[in-house]
């Protein structure tokens, strides 16, 4: 009877405290297992959640993986964040380049003679692309009569006539005619162009089915020259 009573008391006795189990080198959940214990999860694929730094972080537990290792999910999130940062950086670069180009375009007419001379020099290059660039720059520069005459005095008007006369493509002709129309708004510049033989050069320029503006520019120039003679 004493033995049965002792066995009953032992069965009802509370488990050893956690501190005592930890002192023996075992975790509270594996008391009584020889040689320590193994971590065991009911569902190995279930995520482990814990709070760190005020947020919630997910770790996918894998057998044999060290505790606290980063999960594939977290690595993907970091890769997406880095990619988003790179795209944002490119957007900023494009924004600043576009702003710089716009500012340069607005302040181009107020730049000095060196830039004007460089634009005229582009008209002498054999490549049609550079000729169009030079003509376009002169067109942006000649915004009033004073600047139009500046282009004439530095030889830009004569070079534009040379470009128009020797152009092999309609795109170059269109750009040269457009700039000449801008210069002809000044009566003095129009007189210089007429004396330089612009009437014959403009009238002999062929029309283009692709660029209807060529015919419009020609008519505007010829009208300006006719008004000078009347």
C-alpha positions as CSV (number, residue, x, y, z in Angstrom):
1,X,0.0,0.0,0.0
2,X,2.9,2.3,0.8
3,X,4.4,1.6,-2.6
4,X,1.2,2.4,-4.4
5,X,0.8,5.6,-2.5
6,X,4.4,6.6,-3.3
7,X,3.8,5.9,-7.0
8,X,0.7,8.0,-7.0
9,X,2.5,10.9,-5.3
10,X,5.3,10.7,-7.9
11,X,2.8,10.7,-10.8
12,X,1.1,13.8,-9.3
13,X,4.4,15.5,-8.6
14,X,5.0,18.7,-10.7
15,X,7.6,18.6,-13.4
16,X,11.1,20.0,-12.6
17,X,11.5,23.7,-13.0
18,X,12.7,25.1,-16.3
19,X,15.9,26.5,-14.7
20,X,16.8,23.0,-13.4
21,X,16.3,21.5,-16.9
22,X,18.3,24.2,-18.5
23,X,21.2,23.7,-16.1
24,X,21.4,20.1,-17.3
25,X,21.9,21.4,-20.9
26,X,18.4,20.5,-22.1
27,X,15.5,22.6,-23.3
28,X,12.2,22.5,-21.4
29,X,10.5,20.6,-24.2
30,X,12.9,17.6,-24.2
31,X,13.4,16.7,-20.5
32,X,14.1,13.0,-20.1
33,X,15.7,12.4,-23.5
34,X,19.1,11.0,-23.4
35,X,22.0,12.8,-25.2
36,X,20.0,16.0,-25.5
37,X,17.1,16.5,-27.9
38,X,16.3,17.5,-31.4
39,X,14.2,20.3,-32.6
40,X,10.9,19.0,-33.8
41,X,8.1,20.7,-35.6
42,X,4.7,19.3,-36.4
43,X,4.7,20.9,-39.9
44,X,8.3,21.6,-41.1
45,X,7.1,23.8,-44.0
46,X,5.1,26.1,-41.7
47,X,6.6,29.7,-41.4
48,X,8.1,30.9,-38.1
49,X,7.1,34.4,-37.1
50,X,8.8,36.6,-34.6
51,X,9.2,40.3,-34.0
52,X,12.4,42.1,-34.6
53,X,12.9,45.8,-34.9
54,X,9.2,46.6,-34.4
55,X,8.1,44.6,-37.5
56,X,7.2,41.0,-38.3
57,X,9.6,38.8,-40.2
58,X,9.0,35.4,-41.8
59,X,11.5,32.6,-41.8
60,X,11.0,29.4,-43.6
61,X,12.3,26.6,-41.5
62,X,14.3,23.9,-43.3
63,X,15.7,20.7,-41.7
64,X,19.5,21.2,-41.2
65,X,19.3,25.0,-41.9
66,X,20.9,27.2,-39.2
67,X,18.4,29.0,-37.0
68,X,18.0,32.7,-38.0
69,X,19.1,32.2,-41.6
70,X,17.4,34.4,-44.2
71,X,14.6,32.9,-46.2
72,X,14.1,32.8,-49.9
73,X,11.1,35.1,-49.4
74,X,13.2,37.8,-47.7
75,X,16.0,37.6,-50.3
76,X,13.4,38.1,-53.1
77,X,12.0,41.1,-51.3
78,X,15.4,42.7,-50.9
79,X,16.1,42.1,-54.6
80,X,12.9,43.8,-55.5
81,X,13.7,46.7,-53.3
82,X,17.2,47.1,-54.9
83,X,15.7,47.0,-58.4
84,X,13.2,49.7,-57.4
85,X,16.0,51.9,-56.1
86,X,17.9,51.5,-59.3
87,X,14.9,52.4,-61.4
88,X,14.2,55.5,-59.2
89,X,17.8,56.6,-59.7
90,X,17.5,56.4,-63.5
91,X,14.2,58.4,-63.3
92,X,16.1,61.1,-61.4
93,X,18.9,61.2,-63.9
94,X,16.5,61.5,-66.8
95,X,14.6,64.2,-65.0
96,X,17.8,66.3,-64.4
97,X,19.0,65.7,-68.0
98,X,15.7,66.8,-69.4
99,X,15.7,69.9,-67.2
100,X,19.2,70.8,-68.2
101,X,18.2,70.5,-71.9
102,X,15.2,72.6,-71.5
103,X,17.1,75.3,-69.7
104,X,19.8,75.3,-72.4
105,X,17.1,75.6,-75.1
106,X,15.5,78.6,-73.3
107,X,18.8,80.4,-72.8
108,X,20.4,79.5,-76.1
109,X,19.5,82.9,-77.7
110,X,21.4,84.7,-75.0
111,X,24.7,82.9,-75.4
112,X,27.8,84.5,-76.7
113,X,29.5,84.7,-80.1
114,X,31.6,81.6,-79.6
115,X,28.6,79.4,-79.6
116,X,27.2,81.2,-82.6
117,X,30.5,80.7,-84.5
118,X,30.4,77.0,-83.6
119,X,26.9,76.7,-85.0
120,X,28.0,78.3,-88.3
121,X,31.0,75.9,-88.4
122,X,28.6,73.0,-88.3
123,X,27.1,74.1,-91.6
124,X,30.5,73.5,-93.2
125,X,30.7,69.9,-92.1
126,X,30.0,67.3,-94.8
127,X,27.6,65.2,-92.7
128,X,24.0,66.3,-93.2
129,X,23.2,65.7,-89.6
130,X,25.6,68.3,-88.5
131,X,24.4,70.7,-91.1
132,X,20.8,70.3,-89.7
133,X,22.1,70.8,-86.2
134,X,23.8,74.0,-87.2
135,X,20.8,75.4,-89.0
136,X,18.5,74.5,-86.1
137,X,20.8,76.3,-83.6
138,X,20.9,79.4,-85.8
139,X,17.1,79.4,-86.0
140,X,16.9,79.4,-82.2
141,X,19.4,82.2,-81.9
142,X,17.8,84.5,-84.4
143,X,14.8,85.7,-82.3
144,X,15.0,89.4,-83.1
145,X,16.4,91.7,-85.8
146,X,19.6,92.4,-83.9
147,X,20.5,88.7,-83.6
148,X,19.4,88.0,-87.2
149,X,21.8,90.6,-88.5
150,X,24.5,89.1,-86.2
151,X,24.0,85.8,-88.0
152,X,24.3,87.6,-91.4
153,X,27.5,89.5,-90.3
154,X,29.2,86.3,-89.1
155,X,28.5,84.5,-92.4
156,X,25.7,82.3,-91.2
157,X,23.2,83.4,-93.9
158,X,25.6,82.7,-96.8
159,X,26.4,79.3,-95.3
160,X,22.7,78.5,-95.1
161,X,22.3,79.3,-98.8
162,X,25.2,77.0,-99.5
163,X,23.6,74.2,-97.5
164,X,20.3,74.6,-99.3
165,X,21.9,74.6,-102.7
166,X,24.0,71.5,-102.1
167,X,21.6,69.5,-99.9
168,X,21.0,65.9,-101.1
169,X,18.0,65.1,-98.9
170,X,14.7,66.8,-98.1
171,X,15.2,66.9,-94.4
172,X,18.3,69.1,-94.7
173,X,16.5,71.3,-97.2
174,X,13.6,71.7,-94.8
175,X,15.8,72.8,-91.9
176,X,17.8,75.3,-94.0
177,X,14.6,76.8,-95.4
178,X,13.1,77.1,-92.0
179,X,16.1,79.1,-90.7
180,X,16.1,81.3,-93.8
181,X,12.5,82.1,-93.2
182,X,13.4,83.2,-89.7
183,X,16.2,85.4,-91.0
184,X,14.0,87.0,-93.7
185,X,11.7,88.5,-91.0
186,X,14.4,91.2,-90.7
187,X,14.2,93.5,-93.8
188,X,18.0,94.0,-93.8
189,X,18.7,90.3,-93.6
190,X,16.2,89.6,-96.4
191,X,17.9,92.2,-98.5
192,X,21.2,90.5,-98.0
193,X,19.8,87.2,-98.9
194,X,18.2,88.6,-102.1
195,X,21.6,90.1,-103.1
196,X,23.3,86.8,-102.5
197,X,21.1,85.1,-105.0
198,X,18.7,83.5,-102.6
199,X,15.7,84.0,-105.0
200,X,17.2,81.7,-107.6
201,X,18.3,79.1,-105.1
202,X,15.0,79.0,-103.3
203,X,12.9,78.8,-106.4
204,X,15.0,75.9,-107.8
205,X,14.7,73.9,-104.6
206,X,12.4,70.8,-105.4
207,X,9.3,70.2,-103.4
208,X,8.9,67.1,-101.2
209,X,5.9,64.8,-100.9
210,X,7.2,63.8,-97.4
211,X,7.7,67.3,-96.1
212,X,5.0,69.7,-97.1
213,X,6.6,72.5,-95.1
214,X,9.2,72.9,-97.8
215,X,6.7,74.4,-100.2
216,X,5.4,76.6,-97.5
217,X,8.8,77.9,-96.6
218,X,9.6,78.5,-100.3
219,X,6.5,80.6,-100.8
220,X,7.2,82.6,-97.7
221,X,10.8,83.5,-98.8
222,X,9.8,84.3,-102.4
223,X,7.1,86.6,-101.1
224,X,9.5,88.4,-98.8
225,X,11.9,88.9,-101.8
226,X,9.1,90.2,-104.0
227,X,8.1,92.7,-101.3
228,X,11.6,94.1,-101.3
229,X,11.4,94.9,-105.0
230,X,8.0,96.5,-104.9
